[in-house]
């Protein structure tokens, strides 16, 4: 009697996952958070963020906070790496993709308001660097107001 040959299935990595690794960095775990309505001049500066807690992510890798017009500030200093998966980034455009569930969203890059949104305009893909420089640090701050009363 001949026994059937069993072998483990060959797993081919999902092509989209592989492509994302070549083009994207997950910045979600790096957000610092302050649940208070601070003045813009303070909350958009990285010196303030060093005193803030690291944002906690839920099981969907989202940052949540209480509804009812509560203000949350998120901030992080984004360092442009020299390479991503072996490919140099110097001179390339840098974009930041953000989505939110907030009644009002304000996005600041290096202290300047660059975009606003709301519950219906809840995602963006911002150009944050026209020509990336690995020595460059881009400061990103978000002011979000939760929906509901």
N, C-alpha and C positions, 0 to 999 in steps of 0.2 A: 504494500500500500504506500502510496506517495502522499506525504503530508503537504498541505498547501503552504506556499511561501507567504508569510505575512511580513509586511514591512511598514514602517512608519510613513505616513503621508509626507511628501515633500512640501514644506511650507514656503510659499513664495511671498516675500514681503509685499504688502499693499503698496502699489506704485505711488499713490497719493501721499502716503505716510513718508515714503522715501523722498519724494520731491519736497515736501514740507521741511524735512530736516536740512535740505540744501538751501532753503530760502527763508526760513522762519526761526526765530528764537521765542521761547515762551517766557514772557516777562511777568505773567500773572503772580507768581509767588513772591515777587520782589517789591510789591506795593507796600508802602508805609501808610498808615491810616490815622486820621484824627476825626472823631465824631463831634464836631463843633463848627459853628459858623465863624471862622476866623477872617480877619481882613485879608484881602487878596495879596497885598504887599508882603505879608508874613507867610501865608500858606503856600505861595508859589516859590519860595526859596528853600533850597536843599538844606540850609542850616536848621530850619524848623523841623524837617523830617527826621533828623537824627534822634529827636526826642519822642517820635511817634512809634507806636507798636507796629509790628509786621502784620499785615492784613491776614485774617484767617479765611481760608477757602472752604466752601462746603463740598459735598461729595461730587458736585458737578464742576468743581474748580471755579466757582463764582464767589464774589465778595457780596455779602448781604448785610443789610442794616434795616432798622425799624422803619415802617411806613409812617405817613403822617407829616410830610413836609420836613423831615429830618435832614440836616445837612451833613454830608460826609466829604472830607478831603482825602484824596489819595495822591501820593507823590513818590517819584523815584528818579534817580539819576541813571540814565541809560548810557552805558559805555559801549561804544562801537568796537567790536572785536576785530583783531587783525584779519582773521579768516573764519569761515564757516564751512565745516566739513572739508577743509583743505583748500577752499577757494578764497583768494584774497578779496577783501571788501573795499580796500582803498579806492576812492574815486567813484564808487557806485552810489546810486540813490538809496536813501534809507527811508522806509515808510513804517508807520505805526498803525496797526489795525486795532480799533477799540469798538466795543459794543456795550451798551448799558441799558438798564431798565430804571429810568429816572424821569421825574416830571420836568426837570431842567438839568442840563449838563453843560458845563463850561470846561473847555480844554485849553490849557496853557502850555506853551513850549518856551522854555528859557524865560519865564516870567511874563510872556506876552499872550493875551487871549487870541487863539487862532481859530476856534470853532465853538459853536453852541449847538445844542440839540434838545430834544424832548422825547416823550414816549413814542412818538410817531416817526421821528428822525433820530433813530437810536443806534446808529453805527457810522463809522467813518474809517477812512484809510488816509492818514495824513502824511504828507511829505515832510519829514523832519530833518533831512540832510540831502542837499543837492549833489554833493560829492563827499562821501564818507571819508573821514580821517580817523584811523584807529586811536589817535590821541584825543579825539573829540568825546565830550560828555554832553549829553542832551538831557536837560531837566524837564520832566513832564509832571504836570499837576492837573488833577481833575477835581472839580467841585460839582457834586451831585446832590440833588434834592429829591428825596423819596416821594413817590406818589401817594395819594390818599390823604384823608383828613383824620 
